[in-house]
Amino acid sequence: MGAPQMNADLSVSTPPIQMVEHVQPHPSQDLYVVGITGTNGKTTTAYLIGEVLKAAGHKPFVLGTLNSGNRDLSTPEGPDIAKFMRAHLKQGGTHFVMEVTSEGIHQKRTDDVDFNVKILTNITQDHLDYHKTFQNYQNTKLSFMNAGLAHKIFPNDFHNTPIQFVPRLLGDFNFLNIQAATCALRHMGIGEMHILDTLSSCLPPKGRMECVEKGQPYLVLVDYAHTPDGLENVLRTAKDLARKRNGRLLVLFGCGGDRDRGKRPKMGKIASRVSDLLVITDDNPRGELSHTIMNEINGGVDMVGSGPCVLIQNRRTAIEYIIKAAHPEDVVILAGKGHETSQIIGSEITHFDDREEAANAITGHLQGNA
């Protein structure tokens, strides 16, 4: 017999080898992460939590408006957040406290972050240039708060938080920030003495009711207030200070270009009703004509029963003007730019710091009166 016939195709079918991609865990999983969203108060609340954590022996990093590396992104892009976290872990970091903006939420910059605690400070009008309607804006904030398994702290949760000390931070709005921070810190198990000792002695973060002191008899404050609610809260506090000093309240502010136009007349109305002298000026005009922004603010000014209102386009000149107008008992507040150290006019970015400009104007005023 002949040899048996063999099948010519001796190949064996095997499944293709599948490459399994190793996904590196997000660095937030190795940190205690606190996310703070809201229209106003994010920066101060984050700062306060960070200060108490440091006092309690932890190593926190606070990410937000003051140090995000991008003047337009208080909440950086997702990969940049991860870089901040990895760098903090390499330095022995334990906690990460971050501001979470509505744009950041909408653009999913924080979707990969594993939050332990989420805080909502408040929701009032802002960023309608981006979100178009207040409902969209509100829903975006709430979508962040409602997502995930983090411990959630809403305004109703901290408004009644007992505070057994007198804080150095001025204003009812700052008292709410302290309550929000305290509520979160207590949930985190931080001792009451660390909370009390730190929050009772904390000075404000940069550009938040920050005092400019050059030996002048009048009080000069710089604040970042750039929304109707934020401006009203700050001016209400400043007005109380002026009354206690038996002086006037002198207010200077502007509104940013290429941003929510609807808040401009509202802020003009708020400022005119509480100020004894109002100076409307530039903020960051960006791509808009400065006089158009100022006129829209001025359109909301209440002419009945309010003090004088002056429009001065150049912010440096405006600061010099309002400082020269100050009497010894007065309170002067420069609102809108706060901690910022630049001004954007068209496509040009130049160095500009309200605190420096105020200090120079005060020095010139004192020398002129010597």
FIMARRO-950115 format. One record per residue: residue in three letters; z, y, x of N, C-alpha, C in turn. Coordinates in steps of 0.001 Angstrom, whole numbers, plus 500000, padded with zeros to 6 digits. Each point is the difference from the previous one (the first is absolute). Example, Ala and Ser with C-alpha at 12.3 -4.5 7.8 and 13.67 -1.06 7.14 Angstrom:
REM FIMARRO-950115
ALA507800494310513190500000501190499110500000501200500900/SER499280501050499650500060501190500820500730501090499230/
This chain:
REM FIMARRO-950115
MET500000498807500845500000501193499155500000501224500867/GLY499322500966499471500001501235500768501303500753499841/ALA500166500950500868501217500838499925500023500764498710/PRO501156500174499419500085500728498735499530501451500170/GLN499361500502498969499524501382500026501190500952499855/MET500054500957500897501075501000499950499470501267499330/ASN500856500648499293499628501282499382499727501003501113/ALA498875500617499935499613500942501058500935501202500063/ASP500579500395498873500885501193499972501441499520500113/LEU500517500060501224501372499537500235501028501141499952/SER499575501237499680500922501151500001501012499881498878/VAL501195500465500294501072499976498995500247501427499529/SER499984500210498707500210501347499440501475500358500076/THR500294501119500701501387500478500102500077501435499495/PRO501099500347499366500130501379499494500056500991501153/PRO499438501201499816500031501002501065501443500419500313/ILE500211500317501250501340500448500404500238501403499484/GLN501085500198499283500329501310499452500986500709500916/MET499637501218500382500877500815500845501050500678499117/VAL501238499761500293501093500612499236500423501278500701/GLU499791501114499319500343501301500585501511500211499955/HIS500551500336501143501444500279500065500251501439499571/VAL500693500155498886500283501329499472501369500440500511/GLN500002501075500755501247500501500558500850500630498901/PRO501275499649499903500851500597498968500037501532500153/HIS500067500661498867500085501461500049501343500401500598/PRO500028500981500897501270500363500662501082500460499041/SER499634500408498790501015500428499036500942498863499624/GLN499552498758500201500843498865499659501197499862500945/ASP499916500633501151501087499939500979500832501281500020/LEU499776500885499041500745501242499888500569500144498596/TYR501045500799499869500491500380498671499251501281499633/VAL499142499914498980499077501094499706500384500701498695/VAL500120501309500096500284500841498835498797500899499764/GLY499426499955498792498863500853499635500416501027498970/ILE499652501254500248500410501097499110498760500706499488/THR499833500014498681498899500730499392500561501039499041/GLY499153500898499534500431501096499136499258501270500375/THR500012500976499122499299501257500277500736500814501054/ASN501282500167499821500822500780500916501189499171500474/GLY500490500334501186501227499373500491499812498790500896/LYS498757499555500187499783498791500818500484500198501430/THR499595501114500606500326500233501409501503500114500212/THR500664500769499158501436500199500165500770498708499736/THR499631499267498951500689498747499693499832498993501130/ALA498787499888500530499754499083501124500814500413501222/TYR500019501290500274500763500536501140501486499674499866/LEU500558500198498808501422499757499777500340498522500200/ILE499171499122499466500238498568500172499961499637501478/GLY499023500535500711499894499728501432501207500474500773/GLU500529501185499676501162500535500711501243499137499788/VAL500193499530498765501168499157499728499858498645500692/LEU498811499426499972499792498714500672500298500106501495/LYS499575501099500618500306500195501418501505500092500224/ALA500678500735499142501448500155500133500718498665499831/ALA499393499098499219500617498698499742499663498979501090/GLY499280500428501029499714499116501125498688499262499932/HIS499180500314499015498693499367499880498954500825500755/LYS498782499460500071498920500703500684498832500174499030/PRO500010501092499223498935500217499022498851500824500577/PHE498856499874499383498878500898500259499613500608498668/VAL499824501311499961499628500700498764498566500494500147/LEU499119499531499131498578500345500059499615500839498792/GLY499350501143500258499579500822498879499351501293500434/THR500201501017499194499343501292500179500202500580501392/LEU501178499791500572500334500656501258499431499307501233/ASN499559498730499857499602499274501214498922498940499782/SER499208500128498939499019498950499700498822499992500968/GLY499843501096500758498872500095500910498749500553499355/ASN500061500286498701498853500549499278500527501012498999/ARG499596501252500152500547501064499149499684499792498525/ASP498972499198499689499622499794498611500487498676499430/LEU500629499169500817500441498683499546501473499786500325/SER500858500322499060501420499696500196500213498495500048/THR499172499272499241499968498539500074498741499608500757/PRO500111499516501228498804499690500778499211498828499417/GLU498836499732500586499211498835499618500784498728500325/GLY499678498919499282500720498743500155500134499508501433/PRO498890499938500776500118499548501387500916500884500845/ASP500007501305499708500864500907500759501476499784499645/ILE500272499712498719501381499679499611500480498774500769/ALA499140498983500075500369498782500728500250500285501479/LYS499210500898500590500198500364501411501347500680500201/PHE500343500923499094501310500650500077501116498955499936/MET499849499039499104501035498985499814500114499089501224/ARG498869499577500531500038499123501186500650500711501183/ALA499638501275500176500590500772501099501506500136499821/HIS500421500185498757501438500134499724500725498680500266/LEU499395498893499627500608498695500253500153499741501497/LYS498983500380500782500060499799501448501137500783500631/GLN500392501100499348501089500823500516501350499606499391/GLY500029498865499345501251499515499424500317500577498639/GLY499004500501499306500213500628498698500500499035498949/THR500791500528499067500573499173498932499527500419498609/HIS499812501299499800499645500529498685498773500907500112/PHE499247500057498913498804500843499953500002500717498658/VAL500118501319500038500066500825498792498722500823499931/MET499250499911498898498707500676499969499724500691498671/GLU499304501118500100499501500697498826498752499284499501/VAL499875499884498691498845499333499398499360500971499008/THR498828500508500336499324500996499177499132499341498932/SER499633500795499003499164499468498924498623499593500509/GLU499433500793500929498710499629500566500117498717500800/GLY501105499878500743500226498784500768500093498773499113/ILE500661500157498848500100498892499045498622499657499449/HIS499285501031499539498686499787499374499011499372500963/GLN500097500382501277499085499464501010500537498721500657/LYS501083499458499432500537498699500402500465499962501460/ARG500443501127500536500445500029501390501302499234500213/THR500799499857498946501295499331500139500012498606499370/ASP498855499487499592499967498718499287500547498834500832/ASP499844500059501314500445498896500854501450500141500461/VAL500627501112499643501368500247500466500998499264499106/ASP500923499306500629501055499276499298501214500925499881/PHE500148500645498848501088500958499783501269499279499542/ASN501130500456500514501300499522499527500566500886498904/VAL499760501302500128500482500975499020498887501005499719/LYS499842500363498734499057501056499603500772501053499212/ILE499701501269500288500669501118499329498952500920499393/LEU500208500410498762499191501043499356500874501226499826/THR499662501103500687500831501205499921499758500772498703/ASN498742500192499626499631500772498809498482499952499856/ILE499500500431498856498553500140499811499743501310499269/THR499377500954500695499559501253499391498579500283500502/GLN499390501087499542498580500222500278499698500187501482/ASP499010499253500473499450500172501339498787499079500135/HIS499146500311500945498861499153500375499037499704498846/LEU499890500917499032499052499758498914498560500196500459/ASP499808500627501166498664500046500584499516498596500325/TYR500925499108500314499663498610500348500051499087498770/HIS501093500076499248500215499064498889499389500474498684/LYS499614501263499930499313500594498841500934500274498814/THR500861499062499638500931500229498894501413499657500440/PHE500971500633499342501393499708500318500339498558499663/GLN499399499461498929500258498613499620499566499032501094/ASN498838500273500588499538499150501110500975500065501174/TYR500425501225500291500941500219501110501302499246499756/GLN500538500140498795501252499339499647499848498476500047/ASN498902499499499448499787498551499986499898499432501417/THR499417500792500905499883499545501382501375499850500638/LYS500843501004499813501366499917500537500750498797499421/LEU499889499817498681500732498926499340499456498628500384/SER498706499926500310499428498707500411500640499525501297/PHE500295500934500897500689499646501241501408499522499713/MET500701500723499144501385499643499714500097498645499300/ASN499072499705499122500096498777499196499506498755500726/ALA499288500175501109499444498848500708501034499365500924/GLY499924498682500153500802499319501006501442499740499599/LEU500736499429500952501367499552499738501060500905500614/ALA499596501138500546500967500907500618501023500493498981/HIS501162500380500493500992500647499144499493501396499658/LYS499916500325498713499399501264499558501073500986499545/ILE499860501244500470500930501060499637499204501136499365/PHE500203500197498695499334501054499244500969501185499829/PRO499478501177499580500897501156499806501210499705499120/ASN499789499234498921501131499684499126501060499158500700/ASP499607499333501076500943499163500737500894500804500940/PHE499489501142500492500818500744500978500531501333499489/HIS499540500467498851500444501316499523501497500073499759/ASN500618498881499696501439499994499744500800499411501161/THR499333499835501155500706499464501168501090500973500446/PRO501254499554500057501087500923500384499912500392501472/ILE500177501286500267500022500543501364501350500675500202/GLN500777499479500930501366500479500179500131500973501175/PHE498989500835500196500072500976501089499108501187499654/VAL500207501081500728499171501188499820498946500011501115/PRO498728499836499667498967499936501055499662501379500553/ARG499443500012501207499544501244500600498596500381499512/LEU499280499023499485498660500285499486500101500824498727/LEU499167501013499895500060500929498886499193499500498814/GLY500466500285498783499197499810498809500270498723499227/ASP499816500093498667500153498829499135498969498931500336/PHE498789500414500389498964499031500325500391499177501230/ASN500667500624500964500475499251501158501174499090499646/PHE500782500404499020501082499135499539499416498713499423/LEU498874500121499284499327498815499468499469499127501136/ASN499462500632501047499539499227501160501157499230500643/ILE501151500656500073501197499348500555500432498832499116/GLN499934500196498687500361498908499087499048498814500157/ALA498704500286500129499021498920500169500257499234501293/ALA500231500734501080500278499366501284501282499176499940/THR501031500553499385501276499298499902499864498712499197/CYS499274500060498895499788498823499161499340498887500807/ALA498985500356500790499304499009500824500913499455501092/LEU500728500871500654500869499587501106501116499075499513/ARG500548500277498837501032499126499452499428498618499685/HIS498780499967499465499357498706499753499797499234501307/MET499730500726501077499757499378501296501286499556500686/GLY501141500327499415501276499565500548500550500898501088/ILE499529501227500086500503500945501006501366500523499554/GLY500929500068500938501370500392499680500117501432499487/GLU500955500199499105500191501309499376500327501088501021/MET500744499677501052500364501023500979498771500495500758/HIS499068499095500309498766500422500657499198500914499076/ILE499949499642498730499266500813499026500638501380499862/LEU501312500010499792500717501256499789499923500905501231/ASP500342499460501160500045500814501216498633500595500338/THR498948499204499822498668500461500388499408500962498974/LEU500021499615498747499357500837498979500759501297499725/SER501275500027500307500760501241499799499732501010501108/SER499448499541501120499783500896501137498521500199500352/CYS499111499271499324498559500058500327499427501403499795/LEU499260500467500989499177501184499842498650499567499421/PRO499232500906499421498718499599499395498985499588501053/PRO499021499180499617498901499698500923499130501233500203/LYS499094499936500947499147501145500332499254500522498773/GLY500074501317499832499208500636498954500492499786498597/ARG501213499512499827500591499820498671501225500889499900/MET499864501141499358501068501001499924500582500250501388/GLU499119500107500969500409500190501389500221501480500285/CYS501146500306500564500374501388500267499416500467501333/VAL499414501188499983499514500637501227501001501096500353/GLU500684499836501117501099500884500365499734500676501340/LYS499854501316499950499800500786501225500973501173500054/GLY501152499836499321501009501050500006499805501052498922/GLN499121499740499042499738500970498932501067499922498908/PRO500230501072499260501012499977498944499524499312498724/TYR498705499923499789499439499349498804499729498532500323/LEU499880499189498936499788498558500150498511499684499863/VAL499461499240500933498592499597499965499916498482499988/LEU499328499462498992499868498561499824498529499598499961/VAL499686498864500610498648499456499987500033498671499258/ASP499094499822499037500001498759499233498575499550499693/TYR499844498695499884498688499373499795499555500013498541/ALA500802500531499088499690499943498568498544500402499734/HIS499230499061499434498579500267499768499541499452498648/THR500948499724499114499695499595498634500792500906499060/PRO499596500101498723500769500837499080501469499604499922/ASP500265498709499862501389499544499897500763500253501293/GLY499352499710501133500653500227501288500321501459500225/LEU499048500880499671500222501436500185501104500503499084/GLU500004499553498757501028500445499058501390499589500472/ASN500138498771500470501297499527500478500495500806501197/VAL499107500242500941500364500748501203500355501446499665/LEU499209500625499148500251501408499668501256500170499152/ARG500304499012499182501235500065499218501213499989500935/THR499933499145501009501084499946500989500081501300500795/ALA498837500498500432499970501243500778500497501182499173/LYS499694500003498713500460501082499124501521499995499890/ASP500584498809499904501462499906499951500618500539501284/LEU499381499687501134500484500526501278499925501521500023/ALA498895500538499500499821501462499984501053500667499120/ARG500292499398498852501014500568499103501367500014500674/LYS500335498914500687501296499925500681500112501034501107/ARG498859500378500569499988501008501062499844501413499437/ASN499854500103498661499722501288499347498704500611500528/GLY499028499121500252498725500461500526498840499578499124/ARG498797500243500493498768499676499290499399498707500558/LEU499084499422499215499237498844500465498566500438500266/LEU499578499850501242498646500358500423499243498699500283/VAL498866499808499324499284498728500042498591500188500537/LEU499612499129500923498631499962500520499476498576499872/PHE498803499847499443499386498676499957498503500127499732/GLY499303498907500215498586499878499657499752498579499538/CYS498749499660499717499645498639499604498847499503500864/GLY499999498710500264498968499416500842498647499935499312/GLY498950500190500788498649499874499488499582498544499885/ASP499002499740499166499477498647499769501078499063499487/ARG500942500548499273501077499224499390500120500398498539/ASP500924499404499294500213500199498571500041501489499628/ARG498931500494499346499928501413499632500896500325498816/GLY500274499009499173500762500261498785501421500459500247/LYS500554499684501180501391500384500257500122501439500496/ARG498897500633500372500083501343500592500577501041499043/PRO499440500180498785500601500995499099501417499626499572/LYS500280498704499905501354499573499636501003500436501071/MET499613499851501258500895500401501081500134501514500069/GLY498921500711499693500070501458499937500974500466498928/LYS499964499331498864500897500357498899501454499732500365/ILE500257498827500591501360499634500389500559500996501017/ALA499210500302501021500474500887501066500233501414499494/SER499116500477499141500126501387499523501226500178499111/ARG500366498976499281501127500115499071501355500019500693/VAL500075499443501209501299499912500669500121500961501183/SER498890500476500541500041500817501217500182501480499689/ASP500593500719500949500092501459499918498856500657500752/LEU499379499254500897498755500401500655499218498724500278/LEU498741499977499569499153498829500201498810500390500863/VAL499785499243501067498833500184500852499152498729499915/ILE498800500136499471499049498887499917499067500091501199/THR499840498869500697499228500029501236499264498679500204/ASP499442499817501200499336498748500358501009498881500196/ASP499555498795499742500694498795500438499052499328500992/ASN499302498963499574498881499419500746498772500098499107/PRO499217501055500108498867500176499084498959498882500082/ARG499897499362501173499006498957500226498611500517499640/GLY499300499277499126498619500379499705499834501012498887/GLU501092500502499447499914500984498919500158501414500539/LEU499504500955499220500189501398500348501452500383499713/SER500634500622500974501406500339499888500289500886498789/HIS499164500994499795500290500937498901499870499315498641/THR499166498955499902499884499258498748501302499282499679/ILE500592499359501012501280499297499813501088500992499600/MET500076501111500725501038500991499731499856500594498604/ASN498774500241499578499781500548498664500391499006498910/GLU499786498707500254500404498993499018501521499914499904/ILE500688500152501121501469500068499966500433501242499224/ASN499385501119500332500357501277499377499728499992498497/GLY499043499167499562499698499909498571501162499490499176/GLY500937499307500631501153499501499270501221500876500094/VAL499928501083500786501161500867500207500414500657498697/ASP501267499903499692500578500621498808500308501454500326/MET499247500912499414500136501420500330501159500658499266/VAL500571499296499010501083500591499209501351499617500610/GLY500748500989500430501348499765500500500079499436501397/SER498864499869500680500031499446501355499952501127501019/GLY500334499660501240499952500976501070498575500238500465/PRO499827500846501007498661500286500524499330498742500558/CYS498689499953499876499217498898500545498913500578500908/VAL499925499497501227499053500506500986499137498842500494/LEU498696500226500132499090498995500536499595500411501413/ILE500317499146500968499656500258501394499348498735500559/GLN498735500080500332499259498787500343500480499350501293/ASN500240500764501028500411499453501285501476499598499953/ARG500310498713500243501383499525499838500936500633501015/ARG499545500209501226500849500641501009500357501424499565/THR499021500739499546500238501365499517500932499987498798/ALA499824499009499132500837499897498805501460499729500375/ILE500215499136500979501368499708500449500634501249500609/GLU499252500714500812500512501247500578500359500993498899/TYR499172500063498968500235500935498886501303499670499271/ILE500188498713499663501165499651499185501291500106500814/ILE499933499720501303501185500160500853500393501478500099/LYS499026500882500158500287501433500077500572500536498704/ALA499679499326498886500492500458498696501422499540499709/ALA500555499116500846501310499405499733501137500970500279/HIS500978500004499106501254500725500174501072499015500484/PRO501110500505500544501017499099500586500498498892499082/GLU500103500239498687500569499009499094498954499027499455/ASP498729500204500321498917499268499347499825498575500527/VAL499298499206499204499545498669500391498476499998499974/VAL499404499618501128498549499915500121499623498532500092/ILE499057499562499181499551498611500096498498499943500213/LEU499593499248501014498597499783500328499666498574499585/ALA499198499852498961499789498684499404498571499502500215/GLY499870498683500007498679499377499977499618499215501226/LYS500354500506501199499570499323501222501128499266500709/GLY501218500469499877501141499268500511499894499624501462/HIS499953498694500266499987499463501358498649500133500689/GLU498956500343499274498652499987500566499875500973501169/THR499199499628500967499821500829501194498545500400500195/SER499214499935498946498605500426500090499562500582498666/GLN498895500715500053499399500563498789498514499660500005/ILE499495499599498833498605499588499878499249501038499180/ILE499077500695500653499152500991499339498558499594500260/GLY499302499602498943498670499447500178500109498698500768/SER499240499871501061500069498810500849500838500239501252/GLU500599501179500094500776500366501191501477499715499794/ILE500596499313500970501432499708499967500664500761501143/THR500938500876499656500688500793501016501509499785499897/HIS500684500238501111501456499858500005500627501068499110/PHE500887499562499114500720500940499137501263499322499510/ASP501132500607500243501296499445499634500802501103499320/ASP500312499822498713500759501013499263501299500364500693/ARG500645499017500622501288500253500656499821500915501211/GLU498951499753500768499711500858501150499607501401499545/GLU499147500060498990499544501297499503501161500806499427/ALA500893499320499286501168500689499447500904500506501113/ALA500219499163501017500852500410501125499421501230500693/ASN498703500009500235499351501156500644500107501246499128/ALA499794499827498692500080501147499095501416500552499919/ILE500983499099499982501406500440499962500338500778501274/THR499603499471501143500266500678501280499379501387500020/GLY498762500088499533499339501305499934500685500946499050/HIS500485499464498864500691500819499020501321500535500561/LEU500730499117500681501284500424500590499799501045501087/GLN498984499807500837499725500961501072499540501325499432/GLY499243499927498896499531501245499376501116500792499376/ASN501063499303499585501147500675499377501096500365500992/ALA499813499586501265501046500248501015500082501493500340/
